[in-house]
């Protein structure tokens, strides 16, 4: 078996346990596993970033803005380090869709442990038609499916501008690029691959909260 990321051969551990129990397939080599910046205990309770204590400066600013209170929290699985950036580039932009299996188990475990018992709908982040054709899949829907759920499409995008091409100030000062097409009266978890400024999930959370949704959380693979 070869590592899904670096393609190095992975040799399974052989001992008495391996003979007596069913072993899970080994998907990653030790070197690649160690490059993931796992967020065990977030420093910021608002956005889930690993460093800091209490609320980070960004979350304090959000709490002083018109978006105060629209998002309960963001929960993320890994830090968005250089290794993660390359992994996401291969997965999302270069069509290496099988890489989703490299972090699937960790994502599933984190979601189950954190949101256990919550009766919530999982909301997908909409892509423009142009972006969907370019990538061939919606990464938000892919993560939701990985979690064993069906994506709910509460929103549609107004235009085709790519959020990742806009600077922080442009994102925060720009108008909401989404509109609500379906309201919901139960809690919602917005799911995406990366939390960067937090503007996207707050745009969406505000629309939901203004239309009857009691609580909105976000869950992302990387932070």
BAMAR-83866 format. One record per atom (N, C-alpha, C): x, y, z. Coordinates in steps of 0.2 Angstrom, whole numbers, plus 5000, padded with zeros to 4 digits. Layout:
BEGIN
XYZ/...
***
This chain:
BEGIN
500449945000/500050005000/500450065000/500250114996/500650184996/500250234999/500650285002/500350345005/499950385000/499350405002/498950444997/499250514995/499750535000/499950604998/500650604995/501150564997/501750564994/501950504990/501550454991/501550394987/502150344989/502450364995/502950314997/502550255000/502950194999/502650135001/502550135009/501950115011/501850105018/501750035020/502150015025/502149945027/501749935033/501249895033/500849885039/501249855045/501049875051/501349845057/501149765058/501649725059/501449655060/501649635067/501149615071/501149585077/500549535079/500549515085/499949465086/499349505086/499249565087/498649605087/498349605079/498849615075/498649615068/498349555065/498549495068/498349435066/497649415070/497449445075/496849435079/496349485078/496449535075/495949585074/495949615067/495449645064/495349675058/495749735058/496249745054/496649815054/496349865049/496349925051/496149975046/496649985040/496449995034/496950015029/497350075031/498050075030/498450125031/498450175025/498250235026/498250285021/498750325020/499150345026/499650395026/500250365029/500850385026/501450365030/501550415036/502050395040/502150425047/502350505045/502750515040/503050575039/502450625037/502050605033/501450645031/500950655037/500850605041/500450615046/500650665051/501350675052/501650715057/501650785054/501450795048/501450865045/500850905046/500250865047/499650895049/499650925056/499450995056/499451035062/498751025066/498750965069/498050955072/497951005078/497251025078/497051075083/496651035088/497051015093/496750975099/496351015103/496651075106/496351115110/496451185107/495851215104/495951285101/496151335106/496551385104/496751435109/496151485109/495851505103/495251545103/494651505103/494151525107/493551485108/493051515102/493251565099/492751595094/492851565087/493451565085/493651545078/494051485077/494251455083/494551385083/495351385081/495651445081/496351455079/496751425085/497251395084/497651355089/498051395094/498251455092/498651495096/498151545099/498451575105/498051625108/497651595114/497251635118/496951615124/496251655124/495751625125/495051655126/494851675119/494751735118/494551765111/495151795108/495251785101/495851815098/495551885096/496051925093/495951995092/495351995086/495451955081/494951955076/494251945078/494151895083/493451875085/493251935090/493651965093/493452025097/493152085093/493552095087/493252145082/492652125079/492552055078/491852035075/491352045080/491452035087/490952055092/490852125093/491252165090/491052235090/490752265084/490652215079/490352235073/489652225072/489352235066/488652225065/488552145064/489052105064/489052035064/489051995071/489052035076/489152015083/488551965084/488751905086/488251855089/487951815083/488051825077/487751785071/488051715071/488651705073/489051645073/489251625080/489051565082/489151535089/489951525089/490151485084/490851465085/491051435078/491751435077/492051395071/492451335074/492351275072/492751225074/493151195068/493751185069/494251165064/494651105066/494851065061/495251005063/495951015062/496251055057/496951065057/497051135056/497751155057/497951225056/498151225048/498051285045/498251285038/498951305037/499351255038/500051275037/500251255030/500951265028/501151255021/500951185018/501051135023/500851075020/500151065018/499751095023/498951095021/498851135015/499151195014/499051235008/499151195001/499751155001/499951114996/499351064995/499151035000/498650975000/498051004997/497851064999/497151084997/497251104990/497851134988/497951154981/497851094976/498151034978/498050974974/497350944974/497050954980/496350924980/495850964977/495851034978/495351074976/495451104969/496051114967/496251154961/496551104955/496851054957/497251014952/496850944951/496250934954/495850874953/496050814956/496450814961/496650754965/496150734970/495550714968/495050714973/495150654978/495550604976/495650554981/495950574988/496250634987/496650664993/496150674999/495450674998/494950685003/495050635008/495250575006/495250515010/495850515015/496350565014/496950575018/496750605025/496250645025/496050675031/495350655033/494950615030/494250595031/494150575038/494550525040/494450495047/494550545053/495050595052/495150645057/494550695057/494250715051/493750755051/493050725054/492950665052/492350635055/492350625062/492950605065/493050605072/492950665076/493250725073/493150785076/492450815076/492150805070/491450825070/490950785075/491050725075/490650675079/490750695087/491350705089/491550725096/491250795098/491350835093/491150905095/490350915095/490050895090/489350905089/488950845091/489150805095/488750745097/488150765100/487550735098/486950755101/486550815098/486950855094/486650915091/486150895085/485550915085/485150905080/485150965075/485650965070/485751015066/485750995058/485551045054/485651035047/486351055045/486651025040/487351045038/487251085031/487451145032/487351185026/487951195021/487851185015/488351195010/488551265008/489151285007/489351345004/489251344997/488851384994/488751384987/489351414983/489451384977/489951404972/489551434966/489951474963/489651504956/489651444951/489251454946/489251404941/489951404938/490251454937/490951464934/491451424938/491451434945/491851394949/491751324949/491151304949/490951234949/491151194943/491151224937/491351194931/492151194931/492451244934/493151244934/493451194938/493151174944/493351124949/493151054948/492451054946/492150994945/491750964951/491851004956/491550984962/491451034967/491051034972/490951084977/491351054984/491851084986/492251064992/491851054998/491351104999/490951105005/490451045005/490151024999/489750964998/490150904999/490750904997/491150844998/491350835005/491450885009/491550875016/490950845020/490350875018/489750855021/489550785019/489650765013/489550695011/490050645015/490650675016/491150635020/490950625027/490550665030/490250665036/489650615037/489450585031/488850545031/488250575031/488250645029/487550685029/487450705021/486850735021/486650765014/486750835015/487050875010/487150945010/486450975009/486351025013/485751075012/485951135009/485551155004/485751215000/485251265002/485451305007/485051365009/485151425005/485751425001/485951494998/486051484991/486151544988/486451544981/486851604981/487351604976/487851654976/487651704971/487651774972/487451824968/487851834962/488551824962/488951844957/489551784956/490051794952/490551744951/491251764954/491251814957/491951834960/492151784965/492751764965/493051714969/493351754976/493051724981/493251754988/493951754989/494351694987/495051694989/495451744985/495251774980/495551824976/495551894979/495051904984/494951964987/495351974994/495652034995/496052045001/495552045007/495852045013/495452045019/494952095020/495252165019/494852215019/494252215014/494352195008/493852195003/493352145005/493552085008/493052035010/492552065015/492852095020/492452125026/492052185024/492352225020/491952285018/491452275012/491552225008/491052205003/490352185005/489952195000/489252175002/489152105002/488652075005/488552005005/488451974998/488851924996/488851894989/488351844989/487951824994/487451774995/486751794996/486351754994/485651764996/485251704998/484851705003/484451645006/483951625001/483951565000/483351534996/482951484999/483151465006/482751425010/482851435017/482351455021/482451465028/482451405032/482651405038/482651345042/482551365050/482251325053/482051345060/482451305065/482951265063/483351225068/484051245067/484551225072/485251245071/485551225065/486051265062/486351245056/487151245058/487451195055/488151195054/488451205047/488751265046/489051285039/489651245039/489751205033/490351165032/490751195026/491451195027/491851215022/492551185023/492951195018/493651165018/494151215023/494051285022/494551325025/494151385029/494351405035/494151465038/494751515037/494651565034/495151615033/494951685037/494651725035/494451785038/493751775042/493351725040/492751715044/492151755041/492351795035/491851835032/491251795029/491451745025/490951705022/490451665026/490651635031/490251605036/489751655040/490051715041/489651765044/489151795040/489251805033/488751825028/488251775029/488351715028/487851655028/487451655035/487851655040/487551655047/487051705048/487251765046/486751825047/486151815043/486151795037/485551775033/485151725036/485451675039/485051625043/484751655049/485151685053/484851715059/484251765058/484351805053/483851855051/483151825049/483251755048/482651725045/482451665049/482551665055/482251615060/482651565062/483351555060/483751505063/484051525070/483951475074/484151495081/484851495083/485251455080/485951455081/486351435074/486951465073/487351445068/488051435070/488351375068/489051355069/489351345063/490051345063/490351325056/490851275058/491051235053/491451175054/491951175048/492551175049/493051175043/493551125044/493851105039/494451055039/495051095041/495151155039/495751195040/495551265043/496051285047/495951355050/496651385050/
***
